[in-house]
């Protein structure tokens, strides 16, 4: 099982609500950089938070990869979602390779839970950071961190 965790790209500082903040031009470029790391991967599904910036991130990745299936919007990938609930929900996805597009603090806490078995050691994830995890079982403490790619700023 391979799990890709992507934090959305840089977002606007303000909108009517946090959920409505969209990507900036820089954020779109960051996401396209991250998408390059996913080229040639056999993604089974792209799951994304309903927040605008995560939806825009997932759409950019989908387009860049030519991923033919749609993005699945799920309510349990928002910033304050419980990482243990995410694990319970992921049991419903039989695909061997999944991409989750989400937010901090969830993405760092989820990675820490999967790698270390607890949430006290969150993985640092910046806007458009992409983490690659692998394991025989998608469960707390049973996944290995293969790589983390942070966006380049130049």
TORLUM-270958 format. One record per residue: x, y, z of N, C-alpha, C, O in turn; residue in one letter; residue number from 0. Coordinates in steps of 0.05 Angstrom, whole numbers. Atoms other than C-alpha are relative to their C-alpha. Example, Ala and Ser with C-alpha at 12.3 -4.5 7.8 and 13.67 -1.06 7.14 Angstrom:
R; 18; -24; 0; 246; -90; 156; 18; 24; 0; 39; 24; 13; A; 0
R; -16; -24; -1; 273; -21; 143; -15; 22; 14; -5; 44; 18; S; 1
//
This chain:
R; 17; -24; 0; 0; 0; 0; 18; 25; 0; 36; 27; 16; X; 0
R; -15; -25; 1; 27; 68; -19; -20; 23; 4; -41; 24; -9; X; 1
R; 17; -22; -6; -3; 131; 9; 16; 26; -5; 37; 29; 6; X; 2
R; -13; -27; 5; 14; 201; -17; -17; 20; 15; -41; 21; 12; X; 3
R; 13; -22; -15; -2; 260; 28; 9; 26; -11; 33; 32; -11; X; 4
R; -6; -26; 12; -5; 328; -6; -15; 22; 15; -39; 22; 17; X; 5
R; 13; -23; -11; -17; 392; 31; -5; 20; -23; 11; 22; -41; X; 6
R; 7; -20; 21; -52; 445; -12; 23; 20; -3; 39; 24; 15; X; 7
R; -19; -21; 5; -10; 499; -43; -6; 26; 15; -26; 27; 29; X; 8
R; 4; -26; -14; -2; 570; -16; -27; 11; -6; -36; 12; -29; X; 9
R; 27; -10; 2; -70; 600; -3; -2; 30; 6; 16; 41; 19; X; 10
R; 5; -28; -6; -98; 670; -1; -2; 4; 30; -11; -14; 44; X; 11
R; 0; -6; -29; -92; 703; 67; -28; 3; 10; -33; -4; 33; X; 12
R; 27; -6; -10; -165; 722; 71; -21; -7; -21; -17; -5; -45; X; 13
R; 24; 5; 16; -233; 702; 45; -23; 3; 19; -19; 8; 43; X; 14
R; 24; -2; -17; -304; 702; 72; 2; -20; 23; -7; -15; 45; X; 15
R; -4; 20; -20; -286; 639; 110; 26; -15; -6; 36; -14; -29; X; 16
R; -25; 15; 5; -225; 594; 118; -5; -20; -22; 13; -24; -39; X; 17
R; 6; 20; 20; -259; 541; 75; 0; 12; -28; 3; -3; -48; X; 18
R; 3; -12; 26; -266; 591; 18; 27; 12; -11; 27; 23; -33; X; 19
R; -26; -11; 10; -192; 612; 13; 10; -17; -24; 12; -41; -22; X; 20
R; -9; 13; 24; -166; 596; -56; 31; 1; -2; 44; 14; 14; X; 21
R; -28; 0; 4; -96; 583; -82; 10; 27; -12; -5; 40; -27; X; 22
R; -13; -23; 13; -49; 641; -100; 13; -10; -26; 15; -34; -30; X; 23
R; -15; 8; 24; -10; 641; -166; 24; -16; 8; 30; -37; -4; X; 24
R; -23; 15; -10; 50; 618; -126; -9; -28; 9; 5; -48; 4; X; 25
R; 11; 25; -9; 8; 563; -95; -5; -19; -23; 0; -43; -21; X; 26
R; 5; 17; 24; -13; 537; -164; 27; -11; -11; 29; -34; -18; X; 27
R; -27; 9; 9; 61; 535; -185; 11; -22; 18; 23; -41; 8; X; 28
R; -10; 20; -20; 79; 497; -121; -13; -27; -5; 0; -48; -4; X; 29
R; 15; 24; 4; 25; 446; -135; 9; -15; -25; 12; -39; -26; X; 30
R; -9; 12; 25; 48; 435; -206; 28; -13; 4; 33; -34; -8; X; 31
R; -26; 12; -7; 119; 422; -179; -5; -27; 14; 8; -47; 8; X; 32
R; 5; 25; -15; 91; 370; -130; -11; -21; -19; -5; -45; -16; X; 33
R; 13; 20; 18; 50; 337; -186; 22; -15; -16; 18; -38; -24; X; 34
R; -22; 13; 15; 116; 322; -223; 9; -25; 14; 18; -45; 1; X; 35
R; -9; 23; -16; 133; 274; -166; -19; -24; -4; -11; -47; 2; X; 36
R; 20; 21; 2; 70; 234; -181; -2; -11; -29; -18; -30; -33; X; 37
R; 2; 9; 28; 81; 225; -256; 8; -30; -1; 28; -38; 11; X; 38
R; -5; 28; 4; 78; 152; -276; -9; -18; 23; -6; -42; 22; X; 39
R; 10; 16; -22; 47; 130; -210; -27; -12; -7; -42; 1; -22; X; 40
R; 26; 13; 6; -12; 82; -212; -21; 8; 21; -30; -9; 36; X; 41
R; 19; -9; -20; -58; 124; -169; -27; -13; -5; -38; -14; -27; X; 42
R; 26; 12; 2; -123; 88; -154; -22; 21; 6; -44; 18; -5; X; 43
R; 20; -21; -6; -159; 150; -126; 14; 25; 10; 36; 24; 22; X; 44
R; -8; -26; -12; -150; 223; -108; -23; 8; 18; -45; 12; 8; X; 45
R; 20; -8; -19; -187; 242; -45; 8; 28; 10; 31; 33; 16; X; 46
R; -6; -27; -7; -192; 315; -26; -20; 12; 20; -44; 4; 21; X; 47
R; 17; -16; -18; -219; 361; 28; -19; 16; -16; -13; 23; -39; X; 48
R; 19; -17; 14; -280; 401; 9; 8; 30; -1; -4; 45; -15; X; 49
R; -8; -28; 0; -243; 467; 23; 10; 8; -28; 22; -9; -42; X; 50
R; -6; -9; 27; -232; 509; -40; 30; -5; -7; 35; -15; -29; X; 51
R; -29; 2; 7; -155; 509; -37; 8; -30; -4; 25; -35; -21; X; 52
R; -6; 29; 4; -153; 432; -31; -13; -9; -25; -1; -25; -40; X; 53
R; 13; 8; 25; -203; 424; -87; 16; 10; -24; 19; -4; -44; X; 54
R; -16; -11; 22; -162; 470; -132; 26; -15; -3; 35; -21; -25; X; 55
R; -25; 15; 1; -98; 432; -113; -5; -27; -13; 10; -35; -31; X; 56
R; 6; 26; 11; -130; 365; -129; -6; 1; -30; 2; -16; -45; X; 57
R; 6; -3; 28; -157; 390; -195; 25; 5; -17; 28; -6; -39; X; 58
R; -25; -5; 15; -88; 416; -216; 16; -25; -3; 27; -31; -24; X; 59
R; -15; 25; 1; -55; 350; -199; -14; -19; -19; 0; -32; -36; X; 60
R; 15; 18; 18; -110; 311; -235; 6; 7; -29; 11; -11; -45; X; 61
R; -5; -9; 27; -101; 353; -297; 29; -5; -9; 34; -15; -31; X; 62
R; -28; 3; 7; -25; 351; -295; 7; -29; -6; 24; -35; -23; X; 63
R; -6; 29; 3; -25; 275; -289; -17; -13; -22; -11; -36; -30; X; 64
R; 18; 12; 19; -81; 263; -339; -16; -23; 14; -23; -43; 1; X; 65
R; 15; 20; -15; -117; 224; -284; -29; 0; -9; -42; 20; -7; X; 66
R; 27; 0; 13; -182; 201; -315; -23; -2; 20; -45; 7; 13; X; 67
R; 21; 1; -19; -222; 186; -253; -3; 28; 13; 15; 44; 12; X; 68
R; 5; -26; -13; -253; 245; -216; 13; 1; 28; 22; -19; 39; X; 69
R; -9; -4; -28; -230; 274; -150; -24; -6; 18; -46; 4; 14; X; 70
R; 21; 6; -19; -270; 246; -92; 3; 19; 23; 23; 20; 37; X; 71
R; 0; -19; -22; -288; 300; -42; -11; -14; 25; -33; -26; 24; X; 72
R; 7; 13; -25; -291; 274; 29; 1; 20; 24; 19; 36; 25; X; 73
R; 1; -20; -21; -311; 313; 92; 20; -5; 23; 23; 12; 40; X; 74
R; -18; 7; -23; -259; 278; 137; 29; 7; -6; 47; -4; 6; X; 75
R; -28; -10; 6; -197; 313; 106; 3; 30; 5; 21; 42; -7; X; 76
R; -2; -29; -6; -208; 383; 134; 22; 5; 21; 31; -14; 33; X; 77
R; -23; -5; -18; -155; 418; 177; -2; -13; 28; 18; -23; 38; X; 78
R; 3; 10; -28; -184; 396; 244; -11; -28; 2; -20; -36; 24; X; 79
R; 10; 27; -1; -205; 326; 225; 18; -17; 18; 41; -11; 22; X; 80
R; -15; 19; -17; -183; 268; 270; 15; -20; -17; 3; -34; -33; X; 81
R; -15; 19; 15; -126; 227; 241; -10; -29; 3; -8; -44; -17; X; 82
R; 10; 28; -4; -156; 163; 271; -25; -4; -16; -30; -26; -26; X; 83
R; 24; 3; 17; -221; 177; 235; 8; -3; -29; -5; -18; -44; X; 84
R; -10; 3; 27; -182; 185; 170; 8; -29; -5; 1; -41; -26; X; 85
R; -8; 28; 3; -152; 116; 181; -25; -19; -2; -25; -37; -18; X; 86
R; 25; 16; 1; -222; 87; 194; -12; 2; -28; -21; -17; -40; X; 87
R; 13; -5; 26; -248; 119; 130; 16; -13; -23; 5; -23; -42; X; 88
R; -17; 11; 22; -189; 95; 88; -3; -30; -3; 4; -42; -23; X; 89
R; 6; 28; 3; -209; 23; 103; -19; -6; -22; -20; -29; -33; X; 90
R; 19; 4; 21; -263; 33; 51; 11; 3; -28; -3; 0; -48; X; 91
R; -13; -5; 26; -213; 46; -5; 20; -23; -5; 41; -24; 7; X; 92
R; -17; 23; 5; -183; -18; -34; 24; 5; -17; 41; -12; -21; X; 93
R; -22; -6; 19; -135; 17; -81; 27; -3; 14; 30; 3; 38; X; 94
R; -27; 3; -11; -61; 3; -72; 15; 26; 2; 35; 28; 16; X; 95
R; -14; -26; 1; -41; 75; -85; -21; 23; 1; -36; 26; -17; X; 96
R; 19; -22; -4; -80; 135; -58; 15; 26; 4; 36; 27; 16; X; 97
R; -10; -28; -5; -68; 210; -59; -21; 14; 17; -44; 15; 9; X; 98
R; 17; -16; -17; -98; 251; -2; 9; 29; -2; 32; 35; 2; X; 99
R; -6; -28; 2; -102; 326; -12; -14; 14; 23; -38; 14; 25; X; 100
R; 11; -10; -25; -111; 361; 55; 16; 23; 11; 28; 38; -4; X; 101
R; -9; -24; -13; -87; 412; 105; 17; -7; 25; 17; -29; 35; X; 102
R; -11; 2; -27; -45; 424; 167; -22; 9; 19; -39; 26; 11; X; 103
R; -18; 18; -13; -51; 406; 223; -5; -30; -6; 10; -47; 3; X; 104
R; 7; 28; 5; -85; 342; 198; 22; -15; -14; 30; -37; -5; X; 105
R; -19; 15; 16; -33; 322; 146; 25; -8; 15; 34; -31; 13; X; 106
R; -24; 6; -16; 27; 326; 193; -6; -20; 22; 9; -39; 27; X; 107
R; 9; 18; -21; -11; 291; 249; -5; -28; -11; 2; -48; 1; X; 108
R; 6; 25; 13; -35; 236; 202; 26; -15; -7; 28; -39; -2; X; 109
R; -26; 12; 7; 35; 223; 176; 14; -10; 25; 25; -32; 25; X; 110
R; -13; 8; -25; 63; 221; 247; -13; -25; 12; 0; -43; 21; X; 111
R; 14; 23; -10; 9; 172; 268; 7; -25; -16; 11; -46; -4; X; 112
R; -6; 23; 17; 22; 126; 209; 29; -10; 3; 34; -34; 3; X; 113
R; -29; 7; -2; 98; 128; 217; 7; -9; 28; 21; -30; 32; X; 114
R; -10; 4; -28; 107; 130; 293; -21; -14; 18; -13; -24; 39; X; 115
R; 20; 13; -17; 41; 102; 319; -13; 19; 20; -30; 11; 35; X; 116
R; 12; -20; -17; 23; 167; 355; 2; 27; -14; 15; 30; -34; X; 117
R; 2; -26; 13; 9; 240; 340; 20; 20; 12; 20; 43; 3; X; 118
R; -18; -19; -13; 63; 271; 384; 24; 8; -18; 38; 28; -11; X; 119
R; -23; -6; 18; 114; 271; 327; -10; 5; -28; -6; -11; -46; X; 120
R; 11; -8; 26; 79; 306; 270; 22; 4; -21; 44; 14; -14; X; 121
R; -19; -5; 22; 114; 308; 203; -3; 29; -10; -26; 37; -16; X; 122
R; 3; -28; 10; 130; 380; 181; -9; -1; -29; 3; -14; -46; X; 123
R; 11; -1; 27; 89; 394; 119; -7; 30; -6; -24; 42; 7; X; 124
R; 4; -28; 9; 92; 462; 84; -21; 0; -22; -28; -21; -33; X; 125
R; 18; -1; 23; 44; 487; 30; 13; -15; -24; 35; -10; -31; X; 126
R; -8; 17; 24; 49; 437; -29; 21; -21; 7; 33; -32; -12; X; 127
R; -17; 23; -7; 93; 388; 11; -14; -26; -7; -38; -28; -3; X; 128
R; 11; 26; 7; 84; 317; -13; 16; -22; 14; 41; -23; 12; X; 129
R; -13; 22; -14; 99; 256; 30; -9; -26; -12; -32; -30; -20; X; 130
R; 5; 27; 11; 104; 185; 5; 4; -20; 22; 26; -22; 34; X; 131
R; -1; 21; -20; 88; 129; 54; -7; -27; -12; -22; -28; -31; X; 132
R; 5; 26; 11; 88; 55; 43; 0; -20; 23; 14; -17; 43; X; 133
R; 2; 21; -21; 69; -6; 84; -18; -22; -9; -34; -19; -28; X; 134
R; 18; 23; 7; 35; -74; 81; -28; 6; 10; -48; -4; -2; X; 135
R; 26; -6; -11; -21; -47; 124; -2; 30; 6; 17; 42; 16; X; 136
R; 4; -28; -6; -50; 23; 128; -10; 2; 29; -34; 3; 34; X; 137
R; 7; -1; -29; -48; 28; 204; 21; 16; 15; 43; 19; 6; X; 138
R; -17; -16; -16; -18; 70; 259; 26; -15; 6; 26; -38; 15; X; 139
R; -26; 11; -5; 57; 57; 265; 10; -20; -19; 32; -31; -16; X; 140
R; -8; 21; 18; 60; 9; 207; 7; 9; -28; 11; -7; -46; X; 141
R; -7; -11; 26; 77; 55; 149; 29; 11; 2; 37; 22; 23; X; 142
R; -27; -12; 1; 148; 76; 128; -1; 25; -17; -15; 26; -38; X; 143
R; -3; -25; 16; 164; 146; 104; 22; -5; -21; 45; -9; -13; X; 144
R; -20; 3; 22; 198; 139; 36; 12; 26; -8; 36; 27; -14; X; 145
R; -10; -26; 9; 204; 212; 18; -19; 22; 8; -43; 18; 11; X; 146
R; 16; -25; -3; 180; 283; 32; 13; 20; -19; 37; 25; -18; X; 147
R; -10; -21; 18; 187; 335; -22; -15; 26; 6; -39; 27; 7; X; 148
R; 11; -27; -5; 178; 408; -5; 3; 17; -25; 22; 13; -40; X; 149
R; -2; -17; 25; 166; 461; -59; 25; 17; 1; 35; 25; 22; X; 150
R; -23; -17; 3; 225; 499; -85; -10; 29; -4; -30; 33; -18; X; 151
R; 7; -28; 4; 221; 574; -81; 23; 14; -13; 46; 14; -3; X; 152
R; -22; -13; 14; 261; 614; -130; -11; 23; -14; 4; 38; -27; X; 153
//
